[in-house]
């Protein structure tokens, strides 16, 4: 299920994680509203609140509380949505809450785009919003992609006077996602000008664009390579390439070296 404004996506799917607000608590369970689905009502049976024995249900849920639940069953005809609180672990809860917050921010940013274009937000959803959901999965991800690559929308076939405004709002308000990893190179060159060769080799690692590679001195013969990239896959690929550039240079000059991914 796509996160973001719901149009055709007006009912959650079974197995989906949803953000809920507790509406009322009874001994047999809790009634909640689904924040991402126009306040549709769901129900958490007491048996789905916790895996342990529950003496007082209010020790686990209370009115006004924000919860992340897993959708067990959906019956649009009857308007029933059965949910489970105990099926969601802490990691899933944190990720879902962050996604929800990101989408709230993205919808505010879309309002800024609408203001700059002089159009109502609903018109933007109809013009390209839902297509962005289909392409990028979430509206926030669409904004993120524009920060990392201003041609991301064009690459996916999006055209229109809204594109420059969308990209500009993204650049003004979104911090690019990033992960940081490190590894180590051990370099030796015992010739009189060996220190110069080592320095030149380390400069081959440095890179600055959407992936950054920096070198930190640990203590001869060891040097740390620090890579910051949008995702782990890109980071791993780049640290291997950076190390290869360093080793190729030092070996070409008659020195020696090796790469250690972990210290």
LUMDREN-737190 format. One record per residue: residue number from 1; residue in three letters; chain; x, y, z of N, C-alpha, C, O in turn. Coordinates in steps of 0.05 Angstrom, whole numbers, padded with zeros to 5 digits. Each point is the difference from the previous one (the first is absolute). Example, Ala and Ser with C-alpha at 12.3 -4.5 7.8 and 13.67 -1.06 7.14 Angstrom:
residues 2
     k     r   c     n_px     n_py     n_pz    ca_px    ca_py    ca_pz     c_px     c_py     c_pz     o_px     o_py     o_pz
     1   ALA   A    00264   -00114    00156   -00018    00024    00000    00018    00024    00000    00021    00000    00013
     2   SER   A   -00028    00021   -00027    00016    00024    00001   -00015    00022    00014    00010    00022    00004
//
This chain:
residues 263
     k     r   c     n_px     n_py     n_pz    ca_px    ca_py    ca_pz     c_px     c_py     c_pz     o_px     o_py     o_pz
     1   UNK   A    00017   -00024    00000   -00017    00024    00000    00017    00025    00000    00020    00001    00014
     2   UNK   A   -00027    00018   -00030    00015    00025   -00001   -00006    00018    00024   -00023    00001    00009
     3   UNK   A    00043    00012    00002   -00004    00019    00021   -00005    00027   -00012    00010    00007   -00021
     4   UNK   A   -00026    00009    00035   -00005    00027   -00010   -00030    00004   -00002   -00016   -00015    00012
     5   UNK   A    00008    00036   -00026   -00028    00006   -00003   -00015   -00024   -00013    00009   -00010   -00021
     6   UNK   A   -00032    00003    00032   -00015   -00023   -00010   -00022    00010   -00018   -00017    00016    00008
     7   UNK   A    00016   -00026   -00032   -00023    00005   -00018   -00012   -00027   -00005   -00019   -00008    00014
     8   UNK   A    00029   -00005   -00035   -00010   -00027   -00006    00009   -00019    00022   -00012   -00022    00004
     9   UNK   A    00033    00029    00011    00010   -00018    00021   -00015    00007    00026    00013    00010    00019
    10   UNK   A   -00039   -00014   -00018   -00015    00009    00023   -00003   -00021    00022   -00011    00006    00021
    11   UNK   A    00019   -00031   -00026   -00001   -00021    00020    00028   -00012    00003    00014   -00004   -00020
    12   UNK   A   -00006   -00002    00044    00027   -00013    00004   -00001   -00028   -00010   -00021   -00012   -00003
    13   UNK   A    00044    00001   -00001    00003   -00028   -00008    00006   -00018    00024    00013    00009    00019
    14   UNK   A   -00021   -00034   -00020    00007   -00019    00021    00031   -00002    00001    00013   -00003   -00020
    15   UNK   A   -00003    00004    00044    00029   -00002    00004    00014    00027    00001    00023    00001    00008
    16   UNK   A   -00037    00020   -00015    00012    00027   -00001    00002    00011    00029   -00016   -00007    00017
    17   UNK   A    00036    00023   -00013    00003    00014    00026   -00013    00028   -00003    00004    00014   -00020
    18   UNK   A   -00020   -00007    00040   -00014    00025   -00001    00003    00016    00026    00004   -00012    00021
    19   UNK   A   -00005    00038   -00023    00002    00017    00024   -00029    00006    00009   -00017    00007   -00016
    20   UNK   A    00012   -00011    00042   -00027    00002    00010    00000    00019    00025    00020    00004    00013
    21   UNK   A   -00043    00007   -00008   -00005    00016    00024   -00022   -00014    00016   -00022   -00005   -00011
    22   UNK   A    00027   -00001    00037   -00019   -00014    00016   -00024    00019    00005    00003    00022    00011
    23   UNK   A   -00027   -00032   -00018   -00025    00015    00003   -00014   -00006    00027   -00007    00018    00014
    24   UNK   A    00005   -00044   -00009   -00013   -00008    00026    00011   -00028    00007    00006   -00016   -00017
    25   UNK   A   -00005    00011    00043    00011   -00025    00011   -00022   -00014    00016   -00011    00011    00018
    26   UNK   A    00006   -00036   -00025   -00018   -00017    00015    00015   -00024    00011    00023   -00005   -00007
    27   UNK   A   -00036   -00010    00025    00013   -00024    00011    00006   -00020   -00022    00019   -00016    00003
    28   UNK   A   -00035    00015   -00024    00003   -00021   -00021    00018    00010   -00023    00006   -00016   -00018
    29   UNK   A    00003    00041    00019    00018    00010   -00022   -00001    00030   -00002   -00012    00014    00016
    30   UNK   A    00025   -00004   -00037    00002    00029   -00004   -00010    00007   -00028    00007   -00013   -00020
    31   UNK   A   -00022    00034    00018   -00008    00012   -00026    00019    00022   -00007    00006    00017    00017
    32   UNK   A    00003   -00017   -00042    00020    00020   -00008   -00008    00012   -00027   -00017   -00011   -00014
    33   UNK   A    00028    00034    00008   -00003    00011   -00027    00026   -00002   -00015    00022    00003    00012
    34   UNK   A   -00023   -00008   -00038    00024   -00003   -00016    00007    00027   -00012   -00014    00011   -00017
    35   UNK   A    00037    00000    00027    00008    00027   -00008    00004    00004   -00030   -00005    00021   -00010
    36   UNK   A    00015   -00042   -00003    00006    00002   -00029   -00023   -00006   -00018    00002    00003   -00024
    37   UNK   A   -00025   -00010    00036   -00023   -00008   -00017   -00025    00016    00008   -00021   -00011    00005
    38   UNK   A    00024    00037   -00004   -00022    00018    00005   -00015   -00007    00025   -00025    00003    00001
    39   UNK   A    00038   -00013    00020   -00013   -00005    00025   -00018   -00024    00001   -00017   -00003    00017
    40   UNK   A    00021   -00016   -00037   -00016   -00024    00001    00005   -00015    00027    00021    00002    00011
    41   UNK   A   -00042   -00015   -00001    00002   -00013    00026    00010   -00029   -00002   -00008   -00015   -00018
    42   UNK   A    00025    00008    00037    00009   -00028    00002   -00003   -00009    00029   -00006    00015    00018
    43   UNK   A    00009   -00041   -00015   -00003   -00012    00027    00023   -00019    00007    00008   -00017   -00017
    44   UNK   A    00002    00020    00041    00021   -00018    00010   -00013   -00017    00022   -00006    00010    00022
    45   UNK   A    00003   -00036   -00027   -00011   -00017    00021    00020   -00003    00022    00024    00002   -00005
    46   UNK   A   -00033   -00005    00030    00018   -00002    00023    00021   -00022   -00004    00022    00003    00010
    47   UNK   A   -00029   -00024   -00024    00020   -00022   -00005    00022    00009   -00019    00021   -00013   -00001
    48   UNK   A   -00025    00035   -00014    00020    00010   -00018    00015    00025    00011    00016    00012   -00015
    49   UNK   A   -00021   -00006    00040    00013    00023    00012    00028   -00007    00009    00019    00015   -00004
    50   UNK   A   -00016   -00038    00017    00026   -00009    00010    00001   -00030    00000   -00020   -00014    00002
    51   UNK   A    00045    00003   -00004    00003   -00029   -00001   -00002   -00012    00028   -00004   -00024    00004
    52   UNK   A    00007    00041    00017   -00002   -00010    00027   -00029    00003    00011   -00018    00010   -00014
    53   UNK   A    00014   -00019    00039   -00026    00002    00012   -00006    00029    00007    00018    00014    00011
    54   UNK   A   -00041   -00005   -00017   -00008    00028    00005   -00020    00002    00023   -00022   -00011   -00002
    55   UNK   A    00030    00024    00024   -00018    00004    00022   -00016    00025   -00004   -00024    00000    00003
    56   UNK   A    00038    00022   -00009   -00013    00025   -00006    00009    00010   -00027    00023    00006   -00005
    57   UNK   A   -00042   -00005   -00014    00006    00007   -00027    00011    00028   -00002    00016    00006   -00018
    58   UNK   A   -00024    00012    00037    00010    00027   -00001    00029    00003    00007    00012    00021   -00002
    59   UNK   A    00000   -00043    00012    00029    00000    00005    00015   -00001   -00027    00024    00006   -00001
    60   UNK   A   -00039   -00013   -00021    00013   -00003   -00026   -00009    00021   -00020    00015    00009   -00017
    61   UNK   A   -00041   -00002    00018   -00010    00020   -00018   -00018    00020    00015   -00013   -00007    00019
    62   UNK   A    00013    00032   -00029   -00017    00020    00013   -00010    00020   -00022    00012    00002   -00021
    63   UNK   A   -00033    00011    00027   -00012    00019   -00019    00020    00022   -00008    00015    00010    00017
    64   UNK   A   -00014   -00004   -00043    00017    00021   -00010    00028   -00010   -00007    00016    00015   -00012
    65   UNK   A   -00009   -00040    00019    00026   -00011   -00006    00004   -00006   -00029   -00018   -00009   -00013
    66   UNK   A    00042    00014    00003    00008   -00008   -00027    00011   -00028    00000    00018   -00007    00016
    67   UNK   A   -00028   -00010   -00033    00009   -00028   -00002    00008   -00007   -00029   -00010    00012   -00018
    68   UNK   A    00027   -00032    00016    00005   -00012   -00027   -00011   -00028    00002    00009   -00016    00016
    69   UNK   A   -00028    00009   -00033   -00013   -00026    00000    00003   -00014   -00027    00005    00013   -00021
    70   UNK   A   -00007   -00039    00022   -00001   -00016   -00025   -00028   -00006   -00007   -00016   -00008    00017
    71   UNK   A    00009    00010   -00043   -00027   -00005   -00009   -00003   -00030   -00003    00015   -00014   -00014
    72   UNK   A   -00035    00003    00028   -00006   -00029   -00001   -00021   -00007   -00021    00004   -00018   -00016
    73   UNK   A   -00026    00033    00017   -00022   -00005   -00019   -00013    00027   -00008   -00001    00018    00016
    74   UNK   A   -00009   -00017   -00040   -00014    00024   -00010   -00026   -00009   -00013    00001   -00017   -00018
    75   UNK   A   -00023    00029    00026   -00026   -00005   -00013   -00012    00026   -00007   -00015    00012    00016
    76   UNK   A    00021   -00002   -00041   -00011    00026   -00008   -00031    00001    00000   -00011    00021    00006
    77   UNK   A   -00002   -00043   -00012   -00029    00000   -00001   -00012    00006    00028   -00020    00015    00002
    78   UNK   A    00032   -00027    00018   -00010    00005    00027    00014    00023    00014   -00008    00009    00022
    79   UNK   A    00030    00000   -00035    00015    00022    00012    00017   -00009    00024    00006    00017    00017
    80   UNK   A    00002   -00042   -00016    00015   -00011    00022    00030   -00003   -00007    00007   -00009   -00022
    81   UNK   A    00010    00018    00041    00029   -00004   -00003    00010   -00011    00026   -00001    00014    00021
    82   UNK   A    00010   -00039   -00021    00011   -00013    00024    00030    00004    00001    00014   -00004   -00021
    83   UNK   A   -00004    00011    00044    00028    00008    00003    00014   -00016    00022   -00013   -00011    00018
    84   UNK   A    00039    00010   -00019    00016   -00012    00021    00022    00019    00008    00015    00010   -00016
    85   UNK   A   -00013   -00006    00042    00022    00016    00011    00024   -00018    00007    00023    00009   -00004
    86   UNK   A   -00028   -00033    00014    00021   -00017    00009    00017   -00011   -00023    00023   -00009    00004
    87   UNK   A   -00033    00011   -00029    00014   -00011   -00023    00021    00020   -00011    00014   -00007   -00019
    88   UNK   A   -00011    00030    00031    00018    00020   -00009    00023    00003    00020   -00004    00005    00024
    89   UNK   A    00029   -00009   -00033    00023    00003    00018    00010    00029    00001   -00010    00017   -00015
    90   UNK   A    00028   -00012    00033    00009    00028    00004    00014    00012   -00025   -00004    00023   -00006
    91   UNK   A    00019   -00040   -00008    00013    00010   -00025   -00020    00008   -00021    00002    00021   -00012
    92   UNK   A   -00023   -00038    00009   -00021    00006   -00020   -00015    00025    00009   -00007    00017   -00017
    93   UNK   A    00002   -00014    00043   -00014    00024    00009    00016    00025   -00006   -00012    00020   -00010
    94   UNK   A    00038   -00020    00016    00016    00024   -00005    00001    00007   -00029   -00003    00023   -00008
    95   UNK   A    00006   -00044   -00009    00001    00005   -00029   -00026    00012   -00011    00000    00018   -00016
    96   UNK   A   -00022   -00030    00026   -00026    00009   -00010   -00007    00028    00009   -00010    00017   -00015
    97   UNK   A    00017   -00010    00040   -00005    00027    00010    00016    00020   -00015   -00010    00022   -00007
    98   UNK   A    00035   -00029    00000    00017    00018   -00015   -00011    00004   -00028    00000    00022   -00011
    99   UNK   A   -00009   -00044   -00002   -00012    00002   -00026   -00025    00018    00001   -00004    00016   -00018
   100   UNK   A   -00012   -00019    00038   -00025    00016    00003    00007    00029    00003   -00012    00017   -00012
   101   UNK   A    00032   -00011    00029    00009    00028    00004    00011    00012   -00027   -00005    00023   -00006
   102   UNK   A    00020   -00040   -00008    00011    00009   -00026   -00023    00007   -00019    00002    00020   -00015
   103   UNK   A   -00023   -00037    00014   -00022    00006   -00018   -00015    00025    00008   -00010    00014   -00018
   104   UNK   A    00007   -00009    00044   -00013    00024    00008    00016    00024   -00009   -00011    00020   -00009
   105   UNK   A    00038   -00021    00011    00017    00021   -00009   -00002    00003   -00031   -00002    00023   -00010
   106   UNK   A    00001   -00045   -00004   -00002    00001   -00029   -00025    00013   -00009    00000    00015   -00020
   107   UNK   A   -00022   -00020    00033   -00026    00012   -00008    00001    00030    00005   -00013    00015   -00015
   108   UNK   A    00027   -00006    00036    00003    00028    00005    00017    00013   -00022   -00005    00022   -00009
   109   UNK   A    00026   -00037    00000    00017    00010   -00022   -00016    00002   -00026    00004    00019   -00016
   110   UNK   A   -00022   -00038    00012   -00016    00001   -00024   -00019    00025    00000   -00006    00011   -00020
   111   UNK   A   -00002   -00003    00044   -00016    00024    00003    00016    00024   -00008   -00011    00019   -00012
   112   UNK   A    00037   -00019    00018    00017    00022   -00008    00003    00001   -00030   -00001    00022   -00012
   113   UNK   A    00004   -00045    00000    00001   -00002   -00029   -00025    00011   -00012    00000    00016   -00020
   114   UNK   A   -00023   -00023    00031   -00026    00009   -00010   -00002    00031    00002   -00010    00013   -00018
   115   UNK   A    00019   -00002    00040    00000    00030    00004    00016    00013   -00022   -00008    00021   -00011
   116   UNK   A    00032   -00032    00006    00018    00012   -00020   -00012   -00002   -00028    00006    00017   -00017
   117   UNK   A   -00021   -00037    00012   -00012   -00004   -00027   -00027    00014   -00002   -00011    00002   -00022
   118   UNK   A    00000    00006    00045   -00026    00013    00000   -00022   -00020   -00006   -00020    00007   -00012
   119   UNK   A    00023   -00031    00021   -00020   -00021   -00004   -00008   -00013    00026    00016    00001    00019
   120   UNK   A   -00040   -00012   -00017   -00008   -00014    00025    00015   -00026    00002    00007   -00013   -00020
   121   UNK   A   -00002    00004    00045    00015   -00025    00004   -00014   -00024   -00013    00014   -00017   -00011
   122   UNK   A   -00040    00016    00013   -00015   -00023   -00012    00005   -00002   -00030    00001   -00022   -00011
   123   UNK   A    00003    00045   -00002    00005    00000   -00028    00028   -00013   -00006    00003   -00014   -00020
   124   UNK   A    00016    00019    00038    00026   -00011   -00004    00000   -00031    00004    00014   -00015   -00013
   125   UNK   A   -00030    00007    00033   -00003   -00029    00003   -00011   -00013   -00025    00010   -00022   -00008
   126   UNK   A   -00029    00034   -00004   -00012   -00012   -00024    00019    00002   -00024    00001   -00018   -00016
   127   UNK   A    00014    00040    00015    00018    00004   -00022    00024   -00019    00000    00008   -00012   -00020
   128   UNK   A    00005    00010    00044    00024   -00017    00001    00004   -00014    00027    00017   -00018    00002
   129   UNK   A   -00031    00026    00019    00005   -00012    00027   -00002   -00030    00001    00017   -00013    00011
   130   UNK   A   -00040    00003   -00021   -00004   -00029    00001    00020   -00015   -00017    00008   -00023    00006
   131   UNK   A    00001    00035   -00028    00020   -00012   -00017    00027   -00001    00014    00016   -00019   -00003
   132   UNK   A   -00010    00039    00020    00024    00000    00015    00000   -00023    00020    00020   -00014    00005
   133   UNK   A   -00044    00009    00008   -00002   -00023    00018    00005   -00026   -00014    00014   -00017    00011
   134   UNK   A   -00025    00014   -00035    00004   -00025   -00015    00029   -00004   -00008    00010   -00022    00000
   135   UNK   A    00004    00044   -00006    00028   -00001   -00009    00020   -00003    00023    00018   -00016   -00002
   136   UNK   A   -00021    00033    00023    00020    00001    00021   -00009   -00014    00026    00017   -00004    00018
   137   UNK   A   -00042   -00005   -00016   -00009   -00013    00024   -00012    00018    00021   -00021   -00006    00011
   138   UNK   A    00034    00029   -00006   -00010    00020    00018    00006    00027   -00012    00018    00004   -00016
   139   UNK   A   -00033    00016    00025    00004    00027   -00009    00026    00011    00011    00015    00014   -00015
   140   UNK   A   -00008   -00021    00039    00025    00009    00012    00024   -00010   -00016    00019    00015   -00004
   141   UNK   A   -00021   -00040   -00005    00022   -00011   -00015    00004    00015   -00026    00022    00002   -00010
   142   UNK   A   -00044    00007   -00002    00002    00016   -00025    00015    00025    00005    00018    00008   -00016
   143   UNK   A   -00023    00005    00039    00015    00025    00007    00029   -00007    00005    00018    00015   -00009
   144   UNK   A   -00013   -00037    00023    00028   -00008    00006    00016   -00005   -00026    00022    00008   -00002
   145   UNK   A   -00035   -00022   -00017    00014   -00006   -00025    00008    00025   -00014    00021    00001   -00013
   146   UNK   A   -00038    00020    00014    00005    00025   -00013    00024    00015    00012    00015    00014   -00013
   147   UNK   A   -00011   -00018    00039    00023    00012    00014    00026   -00014   -00009    00020    00013   -00005
   148   UNK   A   -00021   -00040    00003    00023   -00015   -00008    00007    00003   -00030    00023   -00002   -00008
   149   UNK   A   -00044    00006   -00008    00003    00002   -00029   -00023    00018   -00011   -00023   -00009   -00001
   150   UNK   A    00030    00033   -00006   -00021    00019   -00009   -00013   -00009   -00026   -00021    00011   -00008
   151   UNK   A    00032   -00031   -00005   -00012   -00011   -00025   -00016   -00025    00005   -00008   -00014   -00018
   152   UNK   A    00004    00007    00044   -00014   -00025    00007   -00028   -00002   -00011   -00008   -00021   -00010
   153   UNK   A   -00007    00044    00010   -00027   -00001   -00011    00000   -00003   -00030   -00015   -00016   -00011
   154   UNK   A    00033    00031   -00002    00001   -00002   -00029    00008   -00028   -00009   -00009   -00011   -00020
   155   UNK   A    00027   -00002    00036    00009   -00027   -00007   -00023   -00020    00001    00001   -00021   -00013
   156   UNK   A   -00021    00027    00030   -00023   -00017    00002   -00023    00008   -00019   -00022   -00011    00002
   157   UNK   A    00028    00030   -00019   -00020    00008   -00020   -00019    00022    00009   -00020    00006   -00015
   158   UNK   A    00025    00007    00037   -00018    00022    00009    00008    00026   -00014    00023    00007   -00003
   159   UNK   A   -00044    00007   -00007    00004    00025   -00014   -00021    00020    00010   -00021   -00008    00011
   160   UNK   A    00027    00034   -00014   -00020    00020    00008    00012    00023    00014    00023   -00001    00009
   161   UNK   A   -00038    00023   -00007    00010    00024    00013    00004   -00003    00030    00013    00016    00013
   162   UNK   A   -00025   -00038   -00002    00002   -00005    00028    00027   -00012    00009    00008    00002    00023
   163   UNK   A    00006   -00014   -00043    00025   -00014    00007    00021    00018    00012    00011   -00007    00021
   164   UNK   A   -00004    00030   -00033    00020    00018    00012   -00008    00009    00028    00017    00001    00018
   165   UNK   A   -00042    00005   -00013   -00010    00009    00026    00003   -00023    00020    00008    00004    00023
   166   UNK   A   -00015   -00028   -00031    00002   -00023    00017    00029   -00005    00009    00005   -00005    00023
   167   UNK   A    00013    00006   -00043    00028   -00004    00006    00011    00021    00019    00015   -00006    00018
   168   UNK   A   -00023    00031   -00023    00010    00022    00016   -00009   -00002    00029    00015    00004    00019
   169   UNK   A   -00040   -00011   -00015   -00011   -00004    00027    00014   -00023    00014    00006    00001    00024
   170   UNK   A    00000   -00022   -00039    00015   -00022    00011    00027    00008    00010    00009   -00006    00022
   171   UNK   A    00006    00021   -00038    00027    00009    00007   -00001    00019    00024    00019    00000    00016
   172   UNK   A   -00040    00015   -00013   -00001    00019    00022   -00008   -00013    00027    00006    00011    00021
   173   UNK   A   -00018   -00035   -00022   -00011   -00010    00024    00008   -00029    00008   -00006   -00009    00022
   174   UNK   A    00018   -00006   -00040    00007   -00028    00005    00030   -00003    00003    00016    00009   -00017
   175   UNK   A   -00008   -00023    00039    00028   -00007    00003    00004   -00028   -00012   -00014   -00018    00007
   176   UNK   A    00033    00016   -00026    00003   -00026   -00014    00006   -00022    00020    00014    00004    00020
   177   UNK   A   -00026   -00028   -00024    00005   -00022    00017    00029   -00010   -00003    00011    00004   -00022
   178   UNK   A    00000   -00015    00042    00028   -00009   -00002    00007   -00021    00020   -00012   -00001    00022
   179   UNK   A    00030   -00017   -00029    00011   -00019    00019    00031    00004   -00002    00011    00009   -00020
   180   UNK   A    00002   -00015    00042    00029    00003    00001    00013   -00027    00008   -00008   -00013    00019
   181   UNK   A    00028    00005   -00034    00014   -00024    00006    00030    00006   -00002    00008    00021   -00012
   182   UNK   A    00009   -00038    00023    00029    00005   -00002    00015   -00026   -00004   -00011   -00022    00005
   183   UNK   A    00035    00025   -00013    00018   -00023   -00004    00029    00011    00003    00004    00024    00005
   184   UNK   A    00015   -00041   -00009    00028    00008    00005    00018   -00009   -00022   -00003   -00022   -00011
   185   UNK   A    00023    00038    00004    00021   -00008   -00018    00026    00001    00016    00005    00019    00015
   186   UNK   A    00012   -00039   -00020    00027    00000    00012    00019    00003   -00023    00002   -00016   -00018
   187   UNK   A    00014    00038    00018    00018    00007   -00022    00029    00001    00010    00005    00012    00021
   188   UNK   A    00013   -00023   -00036    00028    00002    00006    00016    00005   -00026   -00006   -00010   -00021
   189   UNK   A    00026    00027    00024    00018    00006   -00022    00026    00010    00013    00001    00023    00010
   190   UNK   A    00019   -00040   -00010    00025    00006    00015    00021    00016   -00015    00022    00004    00010
   191   UNK   A   -00029    00004   -00034    00019    00016   -00015    00002    00029    00011   -00018    00008    00015
   192   UNK   A    00038    00007   -00022    00004    00027    00011   -00025    00018   -00005   -00007    00016    00017
   193   UNK   A   -00005   -00019   -00040   -00024    00016   -00006   -00026   -00015    00005   -00021    00007   -00012
   194   UNK   A    00022   -00028    00028   -00023   -00016    00006   -00023    00015    00012   -00023   -00005   -00006
   195   UNK   A    00029    00024    00024   -00021    00016    00013   -00017    00015   -00021   -00024    00003    00003
   196   UNK   A    00038    00007   -00023   -00014    00015   -00021   -00018   -00018   -00016   -00023    00007   -00006
   197   UNK   A    00032   -00031    00001   -00016   -00019   -00015   -00025   -00008    00016   -00022   -00003   -00012
   198   UNK   A    00026   -00001    00038   -00023   -00007    00017   -00021    00022    00001   -00024   -00004   -00002
   199   UNK   A    00034    00029    00004   -00018    00023    00000   -00016    00002   -00026   -00024    00004    00000
   200   UNK   A    00039   -00008   -00022   -00013    00002   -00026   -00021   -00023   -00004   -00021    00004   -00012
   201   UNK   A    00028   -00028    00023   -00018   -00022   -00002   -00026    00005    00015   -00022   -00006   -00009
   202   UNK   A    00025    00018    00033   -00024    00005    00017   -00018    00022   -00013   -00024   -00001    00003
   203   UNK   A    00036    00019   -00018   -00016    00020   -00013   -00017   -00012   -00022   -00021    00012   -00007
   204   UNK   A    00029   -00035   -00003   -00016   -00014   -00020   -00027   -00010    00011   -00019   -00004   -00015
   205   UNK   A    00017    00001    00042   -00024   -00009    00013   -00021    00021    00002   -00024   -00005   -00002
   206   UNK   A    00033    00030    00005   -00019    00022    00006   -00019    00005   -00023    00008    00001   -00023
   207   UNK   A   -00033    00002    00030   -00021    00005   -00019   -00022    00017    00012   -00007   -00004    00024
   208   UNK   A   -00004    00023   -00039   -00021    00017    00010   -00022    00002   -00020    00003    00015   -00020
   209   UNK   A   -00025   -00028    00024   -00025    00005   -00016   -00023   -00012    00017    00000    00005    00024
   210   UNK   A   -00018   -00020   -00035   -00021   -00011    00016    00011   -00022    00018   -00013   -00009    00019
   211   UNK   A    00038   -00001   -00025    00014   -00018    00017    00027    00013    00007    00014    00009   -00018
   212   UNK   A   -00009   -00006    00044    00025    00013    00008    00019   -00021    00012   -00008   -00018    00015
   213   UNK   A    00034    00021   -00021    00020   -00017    00012    00022    00017    00012    00011    00018   -00014
   214   UNK   A   -00006   -00022    00039    00021    00016    00014    00020   -00019    00013   -00006   -00024    00005
   215   UNK   A    00030    00034   -00001    00022   -00015    00012    00007    00011    00027    00003    00025    00003
   216   UNK   A    00000   -00042    00017    00008    00008    00027    00026   -00015    00007    00002   -00024   -00004
   217   UNK   A    00017    00039    00016    00025   -00012    00008   -00004   -00015    00027   -00009    00012    00019
   218   UNK   A    00016   -00037   -00018   -00002   -00016    00024    00028   -00002    00013    00003    00002    00025
   219   UNK   A    00016   -00007   -00041    00028   -00005    00010    00013   -00019   -00020   -00010   -00023   -00004
   220   UNK   A    00032    00031   -00007    00013   -00016   -00021    00004   -00028    00009    00008   -00005    00023
   221   UNK   A   -00015   -00015   -00040   -00006    00003   -00029   -00030    00000   -00005   -00009   -00004   -00023
   222   UNK   A   -00008    00010    00043   -00029   -00003   -00003   -00014    00026   -00003    00006    00020    00013
   223   UNK   A   -00025   -00019   -00032   -00016    00024   -00006   -00029   -00009   -00003   -00006   -00020   -00012
   224   UNK   A   -00012    00037    00022   -00029   -00007   -00001   -00013    00013   -00025    00005    00024   -00005
   225   UNK   A   -00021   -00039   -00009   -00016    00010   -00021   -00029    00003    00010   -00011   -00020    00009
   226   UNK   A    00000    00043   -00010   -00028    00005    00009   -00017    00007   -00024    00005    00020   -00014
   227   UNK   A   -00026   -00036    00010   -00018    00004   -00023   -00027    00007    00010   -00012   -00013    00017
   228   UNK   A    00001    00035   -00029   -00028    00008    00006   -00015   -00001   -00026    00007    00013   -00019
   229   UNK   A   -00029   -00028    00019   -00015   -00004   -00025   -00030   -00002    00007   -00008   -00002    00023
   230   UNK   A   -00009    00004   -00044   -00029   -00001    00005   -00010   -00026    00011   -00021   -00001    00013
   231   UNK   A    00035   -00021   -00018   -00009   -00026    00010    00025   -00019    00003    00021    00006   -00010
   232   UNK   A   -00026   -00028    00024    00022   -00018    00006    00012   -00013   -00026    00025   -00003   -00001
   233   UNK   A   -00041   -00003   -00018    00010   -00012   -00024    00020    00018   -00014    00022   -00008   -00008
   234   UNK   A   -00030    00034    00005    00018    00019   -00013    00026    00004    00017    00021    00003   -00011
   235   UNK   A   -00025   -00002    00037    00023    00004    00018    00020   -00023   -00003    00024    00004   -00002
   236   UNK   A   -00034   -00029    00002    00018   -00023   -00002    00014    00000   -00027    00024   -00006   -00001
   237   UNK   A   -00039    00012   -00020    00013    00000   -00026    00022    00021   -00002    00022   -00005   -00011
   238   UNK   A   -00027    00029    00023    00019    00022   -00002    00025   -00005    00017    00022    00008   -00008
   239   UNK   A   -00026   -00020    00032    00024   -00004    00016    00019   -00021   -00013    00024    00002    00003
   240   UNK   A   -00036   -00021   -00017    00017   -00019   -00014    00015    00013   -00023    00023   -00005   -00005
   241   UNK   A   -00037    00023   -00010    00012    00014   -00022    00022    00019    00010    00021    00003   -00012
   242   UNK   A   -00027    00011    00035    00020    00019    00011    00025   -00015    00008    00022    00009   -00005
   243   UNK   A   -00026   -00031    00019    00024   -00016    00009    00015   -00010   -00024    00025    00000    00000
   244   UNK   A   -00039   -00008   -00021    00014   -00010   -00024    00017    00022   -00013    00022   -00005   -00010
   245   UNK   A   -00033    00029    00010    00016    00023   -00012    00025    00005    00016    00021    00005   -00012
   246   UNK   A   -00023   -00007    00038    00023    00005    00018    00021   -00022   -00005    00024    00007   -00004
   247   UNK   A   -00033   -00032    00005    00019   -00022   -00003    00013    00000   -00027    00024   -00007   -00003
   248   UNK   A   -00039    00013   -00018    00011    00000   -00027    00023    00021   -00002    00020   -00005   -00013
   249   UNK   A   -00024    00028    00025    00020    00021   -00002    00025   -00007    00016    00023    00003   -00010
   250   UNK   A   -00027   -00012    00035    00024   -00006    00016    00016   -00023   -00011    00025    00000    00001
   251   UNK   A   -00038   -00020   -00013    00014   -00023   -00011    00014    00007   -00026    00021   -00010   -00006
   252   UNK   A   -00033    00030   -00009    00013    00009   -00025    00026    00015    00006    00018    00001   -00016
   253   UNK   A   -00017    00010    00040    00024    00015    00008    00021   -00018    00015    00020    00010    00010
   254   UNK   A   -00027   -00036   -00008    00019   -00018    00013   -00005   -00006    00029    00015   -00014    00013
   255   UNK   A   -00037    00026   -00002   -00006   -00005    00028   -00020   -00024    00002   -00004   -00014   -00019
   256   UNK   A   -00007    00011    00043   -00018   -00022    00005   -00023    00009    00017    00002    00020    00014
   257   UNK   A   -00024   -00034   -00016   -00023    00008    00016   -00021   -00022    00000    00000   -00018   -00016
   258   UNK   A   -00018    00020    00036   -00023   -00018    00001   -00024    00015    00012    00003    00020    00014
   259   UNK   A   -00027   -00030   -00020   -00024    00012    00009   -00014   -00018    00021   -00002   -00024   -00004
   260   UNK   A   -00006    00037    00025   -00015   -00015    00021   -00027    00014    00004   -00002    00023    00007
   261   UNK   A   -00019   -00038   -00013   -00027    00012    00003   -00007    00005    00029   -00012    00021    00006
   262   UNK   A    00021   -00038    00012   -00004    00004    00029    00027    00000    00014    00019   -00013   -00008
   263   UNK   A   -00017    00029    00030    00025    00002    00014    00005   -00025    00016    00020   -00003    00014
//
